[in-house]
Amino acid sequence: MRRLVIKTIFWDFDGVIIDSMKIKGDGFIELFQNHNLAEVQMIKEYHYTNGGVSRFDKIKYFYNEILNQEISNKKVLKLANMFSCIMKKKLFDRANLIQESLLFIKKNYTRYNFHIVSGSEHDELSNLCKYLEIDNYFISINGSPIKKNILVQNIIKNFGYNKDEIILIGDSMTDYNAAKKNEIRFYGYNNIELKKYGNYIKKFQDIKL
């Protein structure tokens, strides 16, 4: 049987291209600093175990599941904007880039079709990629509030990609589920819990596609 050739790679952003989990975790602590410590600790833990979930959904989770309160879309957007302001002070630093991922991207962006599919807010993500001078390595940069599995679906449809020639690299179950829903292969990275779901990248220099 002929071995399928990978032509397209979908990249998660946080935890795969940039080391931002702690930065964003600290951001949620600051955002909800007026709530009690136990409640803030719960949203911090939820953030770390749900890396690919957007800030919009994390804010909703905090109110609906932790505080047992309803929250309007208007308030979600207000808090998300406040979170963006916090992130601008912390995220825009080239030292946060994961160097082995960056090296692979720089070496291979002409060999593959690269797209970012992230739970990060879309405009902030685009601006950050421009600031970090990595936007030119990707055909498209895509973020929330659109769900990740829909982002993946839209790119496959819009570019007419063959699903057998695509992989998605991510560090969370959200990434795995987005790949599974779209019937494309998943490669875990930076989260050893993902080893049990198949392909896993221990080091990018050892990657076999």
VEXTORNU-20888 format. One record per residue (C-alpha): y, z, x; residue in three letters. Coordinates in pm, 1 decimal. Layout:
BEGIN
<rec c2="Y" c3="Z" c1="X" aa="ALA"/>
...
END
This chain:
BEGIN
<rec c2="0.0" c3="0.0" c1="0.0" aa="MET"/>
<rec c2="346.1" c3="-91.9" c1="130.7" aa="ARG"/>
<rec c2="554.6" c3="208.9" c1="234.2" aa="ARG"/>
<rec c2="870.1" c3="236.0" c1="27.2" aa="LEU"/>
<rec c2="1193.4" c3="211.8" c1="223.9" aa="VAL"/>
<rec c2="1472.4" c3="460.5" c1="149.5" aa="ILE"/>
<rec c2="1803.8" c3="282.2" c1="100.2" aa="LYS"/>
<rec c2="2014.7" c3="539.6" c1="-85.3" aa="THR"/>
<rec c2="2076.5" c3="910.5" c1="-24.2" aa="ILE"/>
<rec c2="2247.1" c3="1145.0" c1="-270.3" aa="PHE"/>
<rec c2="2395.7" c3="1447.9" c1="-96.0" aa="TRP"/>
<rec c2="2469.5" c3="1787.4" c1="-239.9" aa="ASP"/>
<rec c2="2781.8" c3="1928.9" c1="-75.1" aa="PHE"/>
<rec c2="2786.4" c3="2309.9" c1="-65.1" aa="ASP"/>
<rec c2="2515.5" c3="2440.3" c1="164.6" aa="GLY"/>
<rec c2="2416.3" c3="2090.7" c1="282.4" aa="VAL"/>
<rec c2="2731.4" c3="1933.5" c1="427.7" aa="ILE"/>
<rec c2="2954.6" c3="2239.6" c1="432.7" aa="ILE"/>
<rec c2="2867.2" c3="2606.7" c1="477.0" aa="ASP"/>
<rec c2="3059.6" c3="2737.7" c1="179.2" aa="SER"/>
<rec c2="2829.0" c3="2966.2" c1="-19.7" aa="MET"/>
<rec c2="2976.1" c3="3291.0" c1="117.6" aa="LYS"/>
<rec c2="3331.7" c3="3156.0" c1="93.5" aa="ILE"/>
<rec c2="3282.4" c3="3074.0" c1="-274.5" aa="LYS"/>
<rec c2="3095.7" c3="3399.2" c1="-336.1" aa="GLY"/>
<rec c2="3394.0" c3="3589.8" c1="-197.3" aa="ASP"/>
<rec c2="3614.2" c3="3368.6" c1="-415.5" aa="GLY"/>
<rec c2="3438.2" c3="3485.0" c1="-732.5" aa="PHE"/>
<rec c2="3477.4" c3="3846.4" c1="-619.2" aa="ILE"/>
<rec c2="3850.9" c3="3788.4" c1="-582.8" aa="GLU"/>
<rec c2="3873.4" c3="3599.1" c1="-913.6" aa="LEU"/>
<rec c2="3708.3" c3="3884.5" c1="-1106.3" aa="PHE"/>
<rec c2="3848.1" c3="4172.3" c1="-899.3" aa="GLN"/>
<rec c2="3986.7" c3="4347.2" c1="-1208.6" aa="ASN"/>
<rec c2="3637.2" c3="4394.8" c1="-1354.1" aa="HIS"/>
<rec c2="3402.3" c3="4675.7" c1="-1257.9" aa="ASN"/>
<rec c2="3201.1" c3="4650.1" c1="-939.1" aa="LEU"/>
<rec c2="2860.4" c3="4619.7" c1="-1109.5" aa="ALA"/>
<rec c2="2974.9" c3="4321.3" c1="-1316.1" aa="GLU"/>
<rec c2="3128.0" c3="4150.3" c1="-1013.3" aa="VAL"/>
<rec c2="2808.4" c3="4208.7" c1="-815.4" aa="GLN"/>
<rec c2="2609.5" c3="4036.7" c1="-1091.0" aa="MET"/>
<rec c2="2821.1" c3="3719.7" c1="-1081.0" aa="ILE"/>
<rec c2="2802.3" c3="3723.9" c1="-700.2" aa="LYS"/>
<rec c2="2420.4" c3="3734.5" c1="-717.8" aa="GLU"/>
<rec c2="2417.8" c3="3461.1" c1="-983.0" aa="TYR"/>
<rec c2="2634.1" c3="3243.4" c1="-757.6" aa="HIS"/>
<rec c2="2396.5" c3="3281.1" c1="-461.8" aa="TYR"/>
<rec c2="2085.4" c3="3201.2" c1="-665.1" aa="THR"/>
<rec c2="2244.2" c3="2906.6" c1="-849.3" aa="ASN"/>
<rec c2="2417.8" c3="2713.4" c1="-573.8" aa="GLY"/>
<rec c2="2436.8" c3="2379.4" c1="-755.3" aa="GLY"/>
<rec c2="2588.6" c3="2519.6" c1="-1075.1" aa="VAL"/>
<rec c2="2957.1" c3="2439.6" c1="-1127.8" aa="SER"/>
<rec c2="3230.1" c3="2702.3" c1="-1127.2" aa="ARG"/>
<rec c2="3296.0" c3="2619.0" c1="-1493.5" aa="PHE"/>
<rec c2="2942.3" c3="2720.3" c1="-1588.7" aa="ASP"/>
<rec c2="2951.7" c3="3026.8" c1="-1362.1" aa="LYS"/>
<rec c2="3269.3" c3="3145.8" c1="-1530.9" aa="ILE"/>
<rec c2="3108.2" c3="3091.3" c1="-1872.0" aa="LYS"/>
<rec c2="2798.5" c3="3278.9" c1="-1753.6" aa="TYR"/>
<rec c2="3011.6" c3="3573.0" c1="-1639.0" aa="PHE"/>
<rec c2="3171.8" c3="3607.3" c1="-1981.3" aa="TYR"/>
<rec c2="2879.1" c3="3511.4" c1="-2205.3" aa="ASN"/>
<rec c2="2588.2" c3="3677.0" c1="-2022.7" aa="GLU"/>
<rec c2="2741.8" c3="3957.0" c1="-1814.5" aa="ILE"/>
<rec c2="3035.7" c3="4066.6" c1="-2028.3" aa="LEU"/>
<rec c2="2874.1" c3="3956.0" c1="-2358.2" aa="ASN"/>
<rec c2="3203.6" c3="3796.5" c1="-2459.8" aa="GLN"/>
<rec c2="3305.1" c3="3456.7" c1="-2589.1" aa="GLU"/>
<rec c2="3542.4" c3="3252.7" c1="-2374.7" aa="ILE"/>
<rec c2="3749.5" c3="2952.7" c1="-2479.3" aa="SER"/>
<rec c2="3744.0" c3="2625.7" c1="-2285.7" aa="ASN"/>
<rec c2="4116.2" c3="2677.4" c1="-2224.1" aa="LYS"/>
<rec c2="4051.0" c3="3009.6" c1="-2050.2" aa="LYS"/>
<rec c2="3760.5" c3="2861.3" c1="-1851.7" aa="VAL"/>
<rec c2="3994.8" c3="2590.7" c1="-1720.0" aa="LEU"/>
<rec c2="4263.2" c3="2849.8" c1="-1640.2" aa="LYS"/>
<rec c2="4018.4" c3="3062.3" c1="-1439.9" aa="LEU"/>
<rec c2="3873.2" c3="2752.4" c1="-1270.7" aa="ALA"/>
<rec c2="4224.3" c3="2654.2" c1="-1159.4" aa="ASN"/>
<rec c2="4279.8" c3="3006.3" c1="-1024.3" aa="MET"/>
<rec c2="3950.8" c3="2974.9" c1="-835.4" aa="PHE"/>
<rec c2="4070.1" c3="2642.1" c1="-689.3" aa="SER"/>
<rec c2="4383.3" c3="2812.5" c1="-557.5" aa="CYS"/>
<rec c2="4170.3" c3="3080.4" c1="-392.0" aa="ILE"/>
<rec c2="3949.0" c3="2811.1" c1="-236.9" aa="MET"/>
<rec c2="4246.1" c3="2622.1" c1="-91.6" aa="LYS"/>
<rec c2="4316.4" c3="2922.5" c1="127.2" aa="LYS"/>
<rec c2="3958.1" c3="2950.0" c1="251.2" aa="LYS"/>
<rec c2="3770.5" c3="2617.7" c1="236.2" aa="LEU"/>
<rec c2="4002.4" c3="2376.1" c1="416.8" aa="PHE"/>
<rec c2="3866.5" c3="2444.6" c1="764.3" aa="ASP"/>
<rec c2="3662.9" c3="2191.9" c1="966.2" aa="ARG"/>
<rec c2="3471.1" c3="2480.9" c1="1122.1" aa="ALA"/>
<rec c2="3285.8" c3="2516.8" c1="790.5" aa="ASN"/>
<rec c2="3111.5" c3="2179.2" c1="829.5" aa="LEU"/>
<rec c2="2737.9" c3="2196.4" c1="905.6" aa="ILE"/>
<rec c2="2722.8" c3="2010.2" c1="1233.9" aa="GLN"/>
<rec c2="2365.0" c3="1877.8" c1="1222.0" aa="GLU"/>
<rec c2="2423.0" c3="1731.1" c1="875.2" aa="SER"/>
<rec c2="2752.4" c3="1581.5" c1="985.9" aa="LEU"/>
<rec c2="2589.9" c3="1424.1" c1="1294.1" aa="LEU"/>
<rec c2="2316.6" c3="1261.8" c1="1080.6" aa="PHE"/>
<rec c2="2579.2" c3="1131.1" c1="836.6" aa="ILE"/>
<rec c2="2794.3" c3="983.1" c1="1111.9" aa="LYS"/>
<rec c2="2495.2" c3="814.9" c1="1277.2" aa="LYS"/>
<rec c2="2344.8" c3="673.0" c1="957.4" aa="ASN"/>
<rec c2="2617.4" c3="600.6" c1="701.3" aa="TYR"/>
<rec c2="2591.6" c3="225.8" c1="771.5" aa="THR"/>
<rec c2="2209.9" c3="228.8" c1="729.7" aa="ARG"/>
<rec c2="2202.2" c3="396.4" c1="386.9" aa="TYR"/>
<rec c2="2408.9" c3="410.9" c1="69.3" aa="ASN"/>
<rec c2="2554.1" c3="763.3" c1="79.1" aa="PHE"/>
<rec c2="2690.0" c3="938.3" c1="-234.0" aa="HIS"/>
<rec c2="2796.7" c3="1300.6" c1="-280.9" aa="ILE"/>
<rec c2="2682.8" c3="1468.8" c1="-605.0" aa="VAL"/>
<rec c2="2818.0" c3="1821.5" c1="-619.6" aa="SER"/>
<rec c2="2878.6" c3="2119.0" c1="-845.5" aa="GLY"/>
<rec c2="3222.2" c3="2153.9" c1="-682.9" aa="SER"/>
<rec c2="3521.5" c3="2057.4" c1="-896.1" aa="GLU"/>
<rec c2="3577.1" c3="1684.3" c1="-858.8" aa="HIS"/>
<rec c2="3943.6" c3="1664.5" c1="-753.3" aa="ASP"/>
<rec c2="3913.9" c3="1957.5" c1="-513.7" aa="GLU"/>
<rec c2="3600.2" c3="1801.9" c1="-364.0" aa="LEU"/>
<rec c2="3769.4" c3="1465.5" c1="-312.3" aa="SER"/>
<rec c2="4074.1" c3="1625.7" c1="-150.0" aa="ASN"/>
<rec c2="3856.2" c3="1842.9" c1="72.9" aa="LEU"/>
<rec c2="3649.5" c3="1545.8" c1="192.9" aa="CYS"/>
<rec c2="3970.7" c3="1359.2" c1="278.3" aa="LYS"/>
<rec c2="4107.5" c3="1661.6" c1="463.9" aa="TYR"/>
<rec c2="3781.9" c3="1698.5" c1="657.4" aa="LEU"/>
<rec c2="3793.1" c3="1322.1" c1="731.9" aa="GLU"/>
<rec c2="3442.8" c3="1256.4" c1="598.7" aa="ILE"/>
<rec c2="3528.5" c3="1062.8" c1="280.9" aa="ASP"/>
<rec c2="3484.1" c3="725.4" c1="453.4" aa="ASN"/>
<rec c2="3111.9" c3="795.2" c1="508.7" aa="TYR"/>
<rec c2="3038.5" c3="794.6" c1="135.1" aa="PHE"/>
<rec c2="3045.6" c3="516.1" c1="-122.1" aa="ILE"/>
<rec c2="3141.4" c3="769.3" c1="-387.8" aa="SER"/>
<rec c2="3224.0" c3="1140.5" c1="-410.0" aa="ILE"/>
<rec c2="3132.4" c3="1300.8" c1="-741.7" aa="ASN"/>
<rec c2="3185.3" c3="1655.0" c1="-870.7" aa="GLY"/>
<rec c2="3197.4" c3="1877.7" c1="-1177.5" aa="SER"/>
<rec c2="3257.1" c3="1943.2" c1="-1462.8" aa="PRO"/>
<rec c2="3006.1" c3="1659.5" c1="-1521.3" aa="ILE"/>
<rec c2="2653.6" c3="1800.3" c1="-1476.4" aa="LYS"/>
<rec c2="2475.7" c3="1698.4" c1="-1156.6" aa="LYS"/>
<rec c2="2184.1" c3="1524.2" c1="-1329.0" aa="ASN"/>
<rec c2="2435.6" c3="1311.9" c1="-1522.7" aa="ILE"/>
<rec c2="2627.4" c3="1230.0" c1="-1203.0" aa="LEU"/>
<rec c2="2302.1" c3="1107.6" c1="-1048.3" aa="VAL"/>
<rec c2="2210.4" c3="911.5" c1="-1360.5" aa="GLN"/>
<rec c2="2550.5" c3="742.4" c1="-1372.2" aa="ASN"/>
<rec c2="2540.3" c3="635.0" c1="-1006.7" aa="ILE"/>
<rec c2="2190.9" c3="487.4" c1="-1041.1" aa="ILE"/>
<rec c2="2302.4" c3="294.0" c1="-1348.4" aa="LYS"/>
<rec c2="2641.7" c3="181.1" c1="-1215.7" aa="ASN"/>
<rec c2="2507.8" c3="59.9" c1="-880.0" aa="PHE"/>
<rec c2="2175.8" c3="-73.0" c1="-1008.5" aa="GLY"/>
<rec c2="1975.1" c3="125.2" c1="-755.6" aa="TYR"/>
<rec c2="1595.3" c3="122.8" c1="-743.5" aa="ASN"/>
<rec c2="1479.3" c3="481.7" c1="-806.2" aa="LYS"/>
<rec c2="1190.7" c3="440.9" c1="-562.8" aa="ASP"/>
<rec c2="1443.0" c3="384.2" c1="-283.3" aa="GLU"/>
<rec c2="1651.6" c3="698.8" c1="-346.7" aa="ILE"/>
<rec c2="1628.8" c3="1058.3" c1="-228.1" aa="ILE"/>
<rec c2="1848.8" c3="1356.5" c1="-312.5" aa="LEU"/>
<rec c2="1911.4" c3="1622.2" c1="-46.0" aa="ILE"/>
<rec c2="2002.3" c3="1965.6" c1="-181.4" aa="GLY"/>
<rec c2="1972.2" c3="2339.7" c1="-130.1" aa="ASP"/>
<rec c2="1917.9" c3="2463.6" c1="-486.0" aa="SER"/>
<rec c2="1699.1" c3="2434.1" c1="-794.5" aa="MET"/>
<rec c2="1988.4" c3="2256.2" c1="-965.6" aa="THR"/>
<rec c2="1951.4" c3="1979.1" c1="-708.1" aa="ASP"/>
<rec c2="1573.7" c3="1970.1" c1="-749.9" aa="TYR"/>
<rec c2="1604.2" c3="1951.8" c1="-1128.8" aa="ASN"/>
<rec c2="1865.2" c3="1673.6" c1="-1107.4" aa="ALA"/>
<rec c2="1626.5" c3="1471.0" c1="-890.5" aa="ALA"/>
<rec c2="1329.1" c3="1541.7" c1="-1116.7" aa="LYS"/>
<rec c2="1515.6" c3="1446.4" c1="-1434.9" aa="LYS"/>
<rec c2="1613.7" c3="1115.7" c1="-1277.0" aa="ASN"/>
<rec c2="1267.9" c3="1051.0" c1="-1130.9" aa="GLU"/>
<rec c2="1385.9" c3="1030.9" c1="-770.4" aa="ILE"/>
<rec c2="1250.5" c3="1212.5" c1="-466.2" aa="ARG"/>
<rec c2="1394.2" c3="1548.0" c1="-360.9" aa="PHE"/>
<rec c2="1435.8" c3="1682.1" c1="-8.5" aa="TYR"/>
<rec c2="1514.3" c3="2053.7" c1="19.8" aa="GLY"/>
<rec c2="1743.1" c3="2186.3" c1="294.1" aa="TYR"/>
<rec c2="1889.1" c3="2521.2" c1="398.7" aa="ASN"/>
<rec c2="1680.5" c3="2717.4" c1="145.9" aa="ASN"/>
<rec c2="1320.0" c3="2796.6" c1="240.9" aa="ILE"/>
<rec c2="1234.6" c3="2871.4" c1="-123.5" aa="GLU"/>
<rec c2="1246.2" c3="2495.1" c1="-180.7" aa="LEU"/>
<rec c2="956.7" c3="2426.1" c1="58.2" aa="LYS"/>
<rec c2="709.4" c3="2466.6" c1="-228.0" aa="LYS"/>
<rec c2="865.7" c3="2174.1" c1="-413.2" aa="TYR"/>
<rec c2="760.6" c3="1912.8" c1="-157.2" aa="GLY"/>
<rec c2="968.6" c3="1750.1" c1="116.6" aa="ASN"/>
<rec c2="1175.4" c3="1991.5" c1="323.4" aa="TYR"/>
<rec c2="1424.1" c3="1927.7" c1="604.0" aa="ILE"/>
<rec c2="1398.5" c3="2197.3" c1="868.7" aa="LYS"/>
<rec c2="1625.2" c3="2011.2" c1="1110.6" aa="LYS"/>
<rec c2="1799.6" c3="1681.2" c1="1053.2" aa="PHE"/>
<rec c2="1696.0" c3="1548.3" c1="1392.3" aa="GLN"/>
<rec c2="1332.2" c3="1578.2" c1="1276.4" aa="ASP"/>
<rec c2="1380.7" c3="1418.9" c1="933.1" aa="ILE"/>
<rec c2="1122.9" c3="1162.7" c1="820.9" aa="LYS"/>
<rec c2="1231.4" c3="946.0" c1="527.3" aa="LEU"/>
END
